[in-house]
Each structure stands twice: as C-alpha cells, then as structure tokens.
Amino acid sequence: MKIYAAILGLIQAMTIGGGMGAPAYLSLPHWEECTSTKDYGTWQGVCVPKTPPAACDTEKHRTTHRLLSSESYNIPSC
C-alpha cells in the first residue's frame, strides 16, 4: 500500500505542475528575436546563432543574446 501511495504521489506531482517545468530561457525578454530554429531531422529545436539576428538589434536584445549563448541556458548554437 505504501508503494502504491508513493507512485500515486509521484504521478500527481508530475501532472499537476510539478513536472519538468518550462525552460528557463522562456523567462528572458526578447528570446524569440534572438534565437533561431535548428532542424534535427525528425524535430526542430531552438538554437542560438553565432551572431545576433537582425531582429535582435537593441542593447537589451544583445544582452539576451549573450545570456542565451552562455552555458547557463544549455541551448545549442546554430
């Protein structure tokens, strides 16, 4: 019975907001303007270009690009 309760608690935690959560980069301003997408064959994912895209043109954008380019966010480069 204790095992069942533990499994049930784990399932509830994973399905009611306790799962992996949203990626941290989503909280950064302008992340969409400063990223691109990379084709991985069967899916596409977010990547950070070596140089900021044209839409990533203000100092605030460039700050976001530098943050996204750091290892803190674990986003691959394009």
Helices and strands as residue ranges (DSSP letters): H 2-15, G 24-27, E 36-39, E 44-47, H 59-69, G 71-73
